[in-house]
Amino acid sequence: MRTPLRRLILGRPIPTWLALHQRLPKVLALPVFASDAMSSVAYATEEIVIALVAAGSMALGYLMPITFAIVILLAIVATSYRQTIYAYPSGGGSYIVARENLGVLPGLIAAAALLTDYVLTVSVSISSGVANFIAAVPSLESYRVLICFGLITVMMFANLRGLKESGMLFALPSYAFVVSLFTLIVVGAFKLVTHRLAVTPPPHIAATTPLTAFLLLRAFAGGCSAMTGTEAISNGIPAFRPPESRNAAITLVWMAVILGTLFLGVSGLAHLFGVVPRPPGTVVSEVAERVFTRDWFYYFIQTATLLILVVAAQTSFADFPRLSAILARDRFMPRQLANIGDRLAFSNGIIALWAVSSALVVIFRADVTSLIPLYAIGVFLSFTLSQAGMVVHTRRNKEKNWRVSAAISGIGAVTTAVVAIVAAVAKFAHGAYIVVFLIPLLVLLFLIMNRHYRKLAEQLRLPPGEPAPLPEMRHTVLVLVPGIHKGILPALQYAKSLSPDCRAVYIETDPADTPLIEERWEKWGQGIPLVVLESPYRSVIQPLLKYLDEVKEERARHIVTVIIPEFVPPRRWNALLHNQTGLTLKLALLGKKDIVVTNIRYYLEK
């Protein structure tokens, strides 16, 4: 229904022939598909510091080695996904690669992991963005959940308008964040070199746990949250302007370079300034305060960080509906998710993502600390399966330099598998068990839905050879009569036009009314026999269902058409003043075999 309000919010419908013009240039594709990855700079360093600080101040010396190791892994994973982009230009990313090279089950595991991560990306990124802003404006703390819900809703409506328009809307916040952090890094480095700021050791913190290899691995796994969203570009290749693969590959390289540089810069300044975040402060806010004090640019950085973390959810809003549509076309998810709305967006997938991510924000009270343990496990599982699939693909095709490509993907697969295992073990008791059990449950649901669609296809498939003659169709018509008035007369005429075997059914909820009904029926019943069903408990449904069973038994091979007369009031709100008996009857008869329900409407005048 195209109301003026809907057109104002979502815009005019876009015809199919304009689909190519809705494709994204690289400058818009970067904020749409890479905002999640770039935004993780806002909390990745913090995750490393929080893990290390448990072993005391001295353990913070491992911040930079861990950061360098993560940047190297980022380069490996980005290179592997660059190969994926050229090998699978139709998109689908980890799901397609794993399904075609490792089998259907690994492909579904990758899909379930990605869908889970996309939902968590929306919840975590927006909650983290609001947390960064509240660090600068603590008075807003009591409105945390409401602000998060409002921002997710804004993201939903922006994406319902279409991918191109949402890209234009979110490009400025993404680039503002990149420019603000590059400025922070350059100015911070300049002030250090010119001795306007001094290198500061971290405050003394007593160790609460020994520094072990597992603790370092846990810090490494936490910092690897900087890599979430790396796969997004390979999922959305069809959204790029032609040549799609080349443009997607270039955008992926841009993303990896920007992400790696910002991550190294923020970690470097945090290390040199000895930053240990104290809630509600964050690493980025404390580094910015050290470099700029609390002047206008500090607040600009905080605002830009909020916006990029909100915009990071755009990656999920771009890829969750697209991956859901691919799974729906492969008959592993409901078919409605493959439908394209009138703005050329996968509207049902966008609304589904909004509903689930909003629920998570409300359930976990938009607390980043509670949501983070659920985060990143799924994406690293999908990384592992995708890169393992690319090893098989590369060895099978043996194109130029295939050994080098296979080695890169193999190293990436092993490393990301270690990260996924460490993250799952380290965060299991803190909530990661939810994701560990949710992914197999999603895979099971995929298989159940696929089984349903396969059985449906088998039963609907036309038999080979010449079509056999179909049996003659006979049917009985029942008209439900709530009373004798002008509204039922067209229904009686329609019933007589369908079949001579028709009758009217009146359900007696008050015996005192029956004589008057029978008296009027003699005049207005058009010769159709009237059947009165007693209902001592004043139920409309049960007597009708019982009578329908009797009719079906009496006429075993007949189709029974049940006609429900309804009058339509002149204004929609008028319907609230009337019983919805017709709707109740339709719901009760839904799914009954060989029962056809027809509404005959009588339109009232104003």
C-alpha positions in Angstrom: 0.0 0.0 0.0 1.6 3.2 -1.2 0.5 5.8 1.3 1.9 9.4 1.3 3.7 8.6 4.6 5.3 5.5 3.3 6.4 7.3 0.2 7.9 10.1 2.4 9.8 7.6 4.5 10.9 5.0 1.9 10.7 7.0 -1.3 9.1 6.2 -4.7 9.3 2.7 -6.0 12.2 1.9 -8.3 11.5 -0.1 -11.5 13.5 -3.2 -12.2 15.1 -1.7 -15.3 16.9 0.8 -13.1 18.6 -1.9 -11.0 22.0 -1.4 -12.6 21.9 2.3 -11.8 21.5 1.4 -8.1 24.8 -0.3 -8.1 27.5 1.2 -5.8 30.7 3.0 -6.9 33.8 2.2 -4.9 33.6 5.4 -2.9 30.1 4.4 -1.6 30.8 0.7 -1.4 33.6 1.3 1.1 31.3 2.8 3.9 28.5 0.3 3.1 30.6 -2.9 3.2 33.7 -1.9 5.2 32.3 0.3 7.9 32.1 -2.7 10.3 35.8 -3.5 9.8 37.0 0.1 10.0 34.8 0.8 13.1 36.4 -2.1 15.0 39.4 0.2 15.5 37.3 1.9 18.2 37.4 -1.2 20.5 39.9 -3.7 19.2 42.9 -2.1 21.0 40.8 -2.0 24.2 40.0 -5.7 24.0 43.7 -6.4 23.9 44.4 -4.1 26.9 41.6 -5.5 29.0 42.9 -9.0 28.5 46.5 -8.1 29.2 45.9 -5.9 32.2 44.7 -9.0 34.2 48.4 -10.0 34.3 49.5 -6.6 35.6 51.1 -3.4 34.1 54.1 -5.3 32.8 51.9 -7.4 30.5 50.9 -4.3 28.6 54.3 -4.4 26.8 52.8 -7.2 24.6 50.2 -4.7 23.2 52.2 -3.8 20.1 53.5 -7.3 19.2 50.0 -8.6 19.4 48.8 -5.7 17.2 51.5 -6.4 14.6 50.5 -10.1 14.6 46.8 -9.2 14.0 47.7 -6.8 11.2 49.7 -9.6 9.5 46.7 -11.9 9.9 44.5 -9.2 8.4 46.7 -9.0 5.4 46.5 -12.8 4.9 42.7 -13.0 5.3 42.2 -10.0 3.0 44.4 -11.6 0.4 42.4 -14.9 0.7 39.1 -13.0 0.3 40.5 -11.1 -2.7 41.0 -14.5 -4.4 37.5 -15.4 -3.4 36.1 -12.3 -5.1 37.6 -13.3 -8.4 36.8 -17.0 -8.0 33.1 -16.4 -7.0 32.0 -13.2 -8.6 28.3 -13.9 -7.9 28.8 -13.2 -4.2 27.8 -15.3 -1.2 31.3 -15.3 0.3 32.1 -17.9 3.0 28.8 -19.8 2.4 29.3 -20.3 -1.3 33.0 -21.1 -1.0 32.5 -23.7 1.8 29.4 -25.3 0.2 31.0 -25.8 -3.2 34.4 -27.0 -2.0 33.8 -28.6 1.4 30.2 -29.7 1.2 26.6 -28.6 2.1 27.0 -29.0 5.8 30.2 -26.8 6.1 28.5 -24.3 3.9 25.5 -24.1 6.2 27.8 -23.8 9.2 29.5 -20.9 7.6 26.2 -19.3 6.8 24.8 -19.8 10.3 28.0 -18.3 11.8 27.8 -15.3 9.5 24.2 -14.6 10.1 24.8 -14.8 13.9 27.7 -12.5 13.6 25.7 -10.0 11.5 23.1 -9.8 14.1 25.7 -9.3 16.9 27.5 -6.7 14.8 24.4 -4.5 14.8 24.0 -4.9 18.6 27.6 -4.6 19.5 28.6 -1.7 17.2 25.6 0.5 18.1 25.9 -0.3 21.8 29.7 0.5 21.6 29.0 3.7 19.7 26.5 4.9 22.3 29.0 3.9 25.0 31.7 6.1 23.5 29.3 9.0 23.3 28.1 8.5 26.8 31.7 8.6 27.9 31.7 12.2 26.8 28.1 13.0 28.0 27.5 10.8 31.1 24.1 12.4 31.8 22.7 10.3 28.9 23.4 7.0 30.7 19.8 6.3 31.7 18.7 6.6 28.0 21.3 4.1 26.7 18.9 1.4 25.6 16.4 3.8 24.1 19.1 5.6 22.1 20.4 2.2 20.8 16.9 1.1 19.7 16.3 4.4 18.0 19.5 4.2 16.0 18.8 0.6 14.9 15.4 1.7 13.7 16.9 4.6 11.8 19.3 2.2 10.1 16.4 -0.1 9.2 14.4 2.7 7.5 17.5 4.0 5.7 18.2 0.6 4.2 14.6 0.1 3.2 15.1 3.1 1.0 17.7 1.1 -1.0 21.4 0.3 -0.8 22.6 3.3 -2.9 20.7 5.8 -0.8 21.9 4.3 2.5 25.4 4.4 1.1 25.1 8.1 0.4 23.7 8.7 3.8 26.4 6.9 5.7 29.4 7.8 3.6 30.1 11.1 5.5 30.2 9.5 9.0 32.5 6.8 7.8 35.0 9.2 6.1 34.7 11.6 9.1 35.8 8.8 11.4 38.7 7.9 9.2 39.9 11.5 8.9 39.5 12.2 12.6 41.5 9.1 13.6 44.2 9.8 11.0 44.4 13.3 12.4 44.6 11.9 16.0 47.4 9.6 15.0 49.4 12.3 13.1 48.9 15.0 15.7 49.7 12.6 18.5 52.9 11.4 16.8 53.9 15.0 16.0 53.5 16.1 19.7 55.5 13.2 20.9 58.3 13.8 18.4 58.4 17.5 19.3 58.2 16.7 23.0 55.0 18.5 23.5 53.7 15.3 24.9 55.8 12.7 26.8 55.9 8.9 26.7 54.0 7.8 29.9 54.3 4.4 31.5 51.0 2.7 32.4 49.7 3.1 36.0 50.7 0.4 38.4 48.2 -2.4 38.3 48.6 -5.6 40.4 48.4 -8.9 38.6 45.3 -10.9 39.3 46.3 -13.8 37.0 49.7 -15.1 35.8 50.9 -14.2 32.3 50.5 -17.4 30.3 50.5 -18.4 26.7 46.7 -18.8 26.9 46.3 -15.3 28.3 48.3 -13.9 25.3 46.2 -16.0 22.9 43.1 -14.6 24.6 44.4 -11.0 24.1 45.2 -11.9 20.5 41.7 -13.3 20.0 40.1 -10.2 21.5 42.1 -7.9 19.3 41.1 -9.9 16.3 37.7 -8.3 16.6 39.4 -5.7 14.4 39.0 -8.1 11.5 35.2 -8.6 11.8 33.5 -7.5 8.6 36.5 -8.4 6.4 34.4 -10.9 4.5 31.5 -8.5 3.8 32.8 -7.3 0.4 33.1 -10.8 -0.9 29.4 -11.4 0.1 28.1 -8.3 -1.8 30.0 -8.4 -5.1 26.7 -8.1 -7.2 26.1 -4.7 -5.5 29.2 -3.1 -7.2 29.2 -1.3 -10.5 30.7 -3.3 -13.4 33.4 -4.6 -13.5 32.1 -6.0 -10.2 35.0 -8.3 -9.2 37.7 -5.7 -9.9 35.9 -2.9 -8.1 35.2 -5.2 -5.1 38.8 -6.3 -5.0 40.1 -2.7 -5.0 37.6 -1.7 -2.3 38.8 -4.7 -0.2 42.4 -3.5 -0.5 41.4 0.0 0.5 39.6 -1.4 3.5 42.6 -3.5 4.7 45.1 -0.7 4.3 42.9 1.8 6.2 42.0 -0.7 8.9 45.6 -1.8 9.4 47.0 1.7 9.6 44.4 3.0 12.0 44.7 -0.1 14.3 48.5 0.2 14.4 48.2 4.0 15.1 45.7 3.7 17.9 47.5 0.8 19.6 50.8 2.7 19.2 49.5 5.9 20.9 47.8 3.8 23.6 51.1 2.0 24.3 53.2 5.2 24.4 50.7 7.0 26.6 50.2 4.0 28.9 46.4 4.1 28.5 44.3 1.8 30.5 40.6 2.6 30.0 38.5 3.3 33.1 34.7 3.0 32.5 32.9 4.8 31.1 36.0 5.9 29.2 37.5 4.0 26.3 40.9 3.7 24.8 40.0 6.1 21.9 38.5 8.7 24.2 41.5 8.6 26.6 44.0 8.9 23.8 42.0 11.7 22.2 41.9 13.5 25.6 45.6 13.1 26.0 46.3 14.6 22.6 43.7 17.3 22.4 42.5 17.7 26.0 38.7 18.1 26.0 38.6 20.7 23.3 36.2 20.7 20.3 38.2 18.2 18.3 38.0 15.7 21.2 34.2 15.9 21.0 34.4 15.7 17.2 36.4 12.4 17.6 33.9 11.1 20.1 31.0 12.0 17.8 32.7 10.5 14.7 33.4 7.3 16.7 29.7 7.1 17.7 28.7 7.6 14.1 31.1 5.0 12.6 30.1 2.5 15.2 26.4 3.1 14.3 27.3 3.0 10.6 29.2 -0.2 11.2 25.8 -1.8 11.5 25.4 -0.9 7.8 27.6 -3.8 6.9 25.2 -6.2 8.5 22.2 -4.4 7.0 23.8 -4.8 3.5 25.0 -8.4 3.9 22.5 -10.1 6.2 19.5 -9.7 3.8 21.7 -10.6 0.8 23.0 -13.8 2.4 19.5 -14.7 3.6 18.2 -14.2 0.1 20.9 -16.6 -1.3 20.0 -19.2 1.4 16.3 -18.7 0.6 16.9 -19.3 -3.1 18.8 -22.5 -2.1 15.7 -23.5 -0.1 17.4 -23.3 3.3 15.5 -20.2 4.6 11.9 -18.9 4.2 11.3 -17.9 0.6 10.0 -14.5 1.7 13.6 -13.5 2.5 14.4 -13.7 -1.3 11.8 -11.2 -2.2 13.0 -7.8 -3.4 11.0 -4.8 -2.3 9.8 -1.9 -4.4 13.1 0.0 -3.6 15.2 -2.9 -4.9 16.2 -3.9 -1.3 15.7 -7.2 0.4 13.1 -5.7 2.7 12.1 -8.8 4.7 15.7 -9.5 5.6 16.2 -6.0 6.7 13.2 -6.0 8.9 14.2 -9.4 10.4 17.7 -8.1 11.2 16.1 -5.0 12.9 13.8 -7.2 15.0 16.5 -9.6 16.3 19.2 -7.1 16.9 16.8 -4.8 18.7 15.7 -7.6 20.9 19.4 -8.3 21.8 20.0 -4.7 22.7 16.9 -4.7 25.0 17.8 -8.1 26.6 21.4 -7.2 27.3 20.6 -3.6 28.2 23.0 -2.4 25.5 25.9 -3.5 27.6 29.0 -3.9 25.4 30.7 -6.1 28.0 27.8 -8.5 28.0 27.5 -8.6 24.2 31.2 -8.8 23.3 31.6 -12.4 24.5 29.0 -13.4 21.9 30.8 -11.5 19.2 33.5 -12.5 16.7 33.3 -16.3 17.3 31.0 -16.8 14.3 32.9 -14.6 11.9 36.2 -16.4 12.6 34.5 -19.8 12.1 33.3 -18.5 8.7 36.8 -17.2 8.0 38.2 -20.7 8.7 35.7 -22.5 6.5 36.0 -20.0 3.6 39.8 -20.1 3.5 39.8 -23.9 3.9 37.4 -24.0 0.9 39.7 -21.7 -1.1 42.6 -24.1 -0.4 40.5 -26.9 -2.0 39.4 -24.6 -4.8 42.9 -23.5 -5.6 44.4 -27.0 -5.6 41.5 -28.3 -7.8 41.9 -25.6 -10.5 45.7 -25.2 -10.3 45.9 -21.8 -11.8 49.0 -19.6 -12.0 50.9 -19.4 -8.6 48.3 -21.8 -7.1 50.7 -23.1 -4.5 51.3 -19.6 -3.1 47.6 -18.9 -3.1 46.8 -22.2 -1.3 49.6 -21.5 1.2 48.2 -18.1 2.0 44.6 -19.4 2.5 45.9 -22.4 4.5 47.9 -20.3 6.9 44.9 -18.0 7.3 42.5 -21.0 7.9 44.7 -22.4 10.6 45.2 -19.1 12.4 41.6 -18.1 12.3 40.6 -21.6 13.5 42.9 -21.0 16.5 41.3 -17.6 17.2 37.8 -19.1 17.0 38.7 -21.9 19.4 40.5 -19.6 21.9 37.6 -17.1 21.8 35.0 -19.8 22.3 36.9 -21.3 25.2 37.9 -18.0 26.9 34.4 -16.5 26.6 32.4 -19.6 27.0 31.3 -19.0 30.6 30.7 -15.3 29.9 28.0 -16.0 27.3 29.8 -17.4 24.3 28.0 -20.7 25.0 24.9 -19.1 23.4 26.7 -18.8 20.1 28.3 -22.2 20.4 24.8 -23.8 20.7 23.0 -21.3 18.4 25.0 -22.1 15.3 24.2 -25.9 15.3 20.6 -25.0 16.0 20.5 -22.7 13.0 22.0 -25.4 10.8 19.4 -27.8 12.0 16.6 -25.3 11.2 18.2 -24.8 7.7 18.0 -28.6 7.1 14.4 -28.8 8.3 13.3 -26.0 6.0 15.2 -27.5 3.1 13.6 -30.9 3.7 10.1 -29.2 3.7 10.9 -27.4 0.4 12.2 -30.6 -1.2 9.1 -32.6 -0.2 7.0 -29.8 -1.5 8.8 -29.8 -4.8 8.4 -33.6 -5.1 4.7 -33.4 -4.5 4.1 -30.5 -6.9 6.2 -32.0 -9.7 4.2 -32.8 -12.8 4.3 -36.5 -13.8 6.1 -37.4 -17.1 4.2 -38.2 -20.2 0.8 -37.1 -21.3 -1.4 -35.6 -18.6 -4.1 -38.0 -17.2 -7.7 -36.8 -17.2 -8.6 -35.2 -13.9 -11.7 -36.4 -12.0 -14.8 -34.2 -12.3 -15.0 -31.6 -9.6 -18.2 -31.4 -7.6 -18.8 -29.0 -4.7 -21.3 -28.1 -2.0 -21.8 -24.5 -1.0 -22.5 -23.3 2.5 -23.5 -19.7 3.3 -22.9 -18.6 6.9 -25.9 -16.4 7.9 -25.3 -14.2 10.9 -28.7 -12.6 10.5 -31.2 -11.6 7.8 -30.2 -8.2 6.3 -29.2 -6.7 2.9 -25.6 -7.7 3.4 -26.3 -11.4 2.9 -28.4 -11.2 -0.3 -25.4 -10.9 -2.7 -23.8 -13.9 -0.9 -26.9 -16.0 -1.5 -27.0 -15.0 -5.2 -23.3 -15.9 -5.5 -23.9 -19.3 -3.8 -26.7 -20.2 -6.3 -24.4 -19.3 -9.2 -21.7 -21.8 -8.0 -23.8 -24.9 -7.5 -27.4 -26.0 -7.1 -26.2 -27.9 -4.0 -26.1 -25.0 -1.6 -27.6 -24.3 1.8 -27.5 -21.6 4.4 -26.1 -22.2 7.9 -27.3 -20.3 11.0 -25.6 -20.9 14.3 -28.1 -20.4 17.2 -26.3 -18.7 20.1 -29.6 -17.3 21.4 -32.7 -19.6 20.9 -35.0 -16.6 21.3 -33.8 -15.1 18.0 -34.3 -18.3 15.9 -38.1 -18.0 15.2 -37.7 -14.5 13.7 -34.7 -15.7 11.6 -36.8 -18.6 10.2 -39.8 -16.3 9.6 -37.7 -13.8 7.6 -35.9 -16.6 5.7 -39.2 -17.7 4.1 -39.3 -14.3 2.4 -35.6 -13.5 1.7 -33.9 -16.9 1.5 -34.2 -17.2 -2.3 -35.3 -20.9 -2.0 -32.1 -21.9 -0.3 -32.6 -24.4 2.6 -31.7 -23.0 6.0 -29.8 -25.3 8.5 -29.9 -24.2 12.2 -27.0 -25.4 14.3 -27.6 -25.3 18.0 -24.7 -23.8 20.1 -25.5 -24.2 23.8 -22.1 -22.8 24.8 -22.5 -19.8 22.4 -19.5 -20.9 20.3 -19.5 -20.1 16.6 -16.5 -22.3 15.7 -17.2 -25.7 17.2 -20.7 -26.3 15.8 -19.6 -25.2 12.3 -16.5 -27.5 12.4 -18.7 -30.4 13.5 -21.2 -29.7 10.8 -18.5 -29.5 8.1 -17.3 -33.0 9.2 -20.8 -34.3 8.7 -21.0 -32.7 5.2 -17.6 -34.1 4.2 -18.6 -37.5 5.3 -21.9 -37.3 3.5 -20.3 -35.9 0.3 -16.9 -37.6 0.4 -15.6 -36.3 -3.0 -17.0 -32.8 -2.9 -15.2 -29.6 -2.5 -17.1 -27.6 0.2 -17.2 -23.8 -0.4 -17.9 -21.8 2.7 -19.2 -18.3 1.9 -18.7 -15.7 4.7 -20.7 -12.5 4.1 -19.0 -9.4 5.4 -19.9 -5.8 5.4 -17.2 -3.2 4.9 -17.6 0.1 6.8 -16.8 3.4 5.1 -13.9 4.2 7.4 -11.2 1.8 8.6 -11.6 2.7 12.3 -15.3 1.8 12.1 -14.2 -1.9 11.9 -13.1 -1.6 15.6 -16.7 -1.2 16.5 -17.8 -4.6 15.2 -17.1 -8.2 15.9 -14.4 -9.8 13.8 -16.3 -13.1 13.5 -15.5 -13.4 9.8 -11.8 -13.3 10.5 -12.1 -15.8 13.4 -13.9 -18.2 11.1 -11.3 -17.9 8.3 -8.5 -18.6 10.7 -10.4 -21.6 12.1 -10.9 -23.1 8.6 -7.4 -22.3 7.4 -5.7 -25.5 6.3 -8.8 -27.7 6.3 -8.6 -30.1 3.4 -11.1 -29.7 0.6 -12.6 -26.6 2.2 -12.7 -23.3 0.2 -13.4 -20.1 2.1 -14.8 -17.2 0.2 -15.7 -13.7 1.4 -18.5 -11.8 -0.2 -18.3 -8.1 0.9 -21.1 -5.6 1.1 -19.8 -2.1 1.1 -21.6 0.4 3.3 -21.9 4.0 2.2 -20.6 7.0 4.1 
